C-alpha cells in the first residue's frame, strides 16, 4: 500500500486512510519496532514544536 494522500481539508476520511496505512505497515513489525518508530516520530514532532515556541518568544 502506498502512502495515503491527505486532502487540504483533513477530514475523517483522511484519518481513516492514515490509520489503515499504519495498520498495514505494522502487521509485519515487532512491537519493539513499532515503539521505536513511534518514538522517532514523536521526537521529530517535539523538536518542531520547540522550534516554533522559540520563534514566538
N, C-alpha and C positions, 0 to 999 in steps of 0.2 A: 504494500500500500504506500502510495506517495504522500508526502506531507500535505495536509489539507490547506486549501486556500481560505483565508479568513476575509469576510466581507468588511467593507468600511463601516457598516452599522453594527457589527459584532453582536449578533443576536443569539438566541437559544440554539439555533441550528448550527452555528459556528462552534459553540461549546460542545455540542454533541459530536461534531466531526473531530474535534481535538481529543475528546475523551476516547472515542473509538480508535483513533490513530495511536494514542498512547497505550491503550489496552492491547492492541495487536502487536505493538513493538515489545511490550513487556512479557508476552507469552513465553518467549524463549530466553528470558533473562532470569538469573537467580535473584533472590531477594536482596542480597548484598549489592548486586549490580544496579538494581532499581534504586536502592537507597543512595548509592554513590552518585548516580546520575541526578537524582533529585537534589541532593546536597550541592552538587556543582552548579546546577541551575539556580538554586536559591542564593548561592554565593555571588553569582553574577548579578542577580537582581538586587541584592543588598548593596553591592558596590555602586550600581546605578543610582539607587536611592540616596546613598551617602553623597554622591557627586551632585545630585540635584539639590540636596539640602545645603551643601557648601556653596552652591551658586546663588541661593536665595539669601544667604546671610550677608 
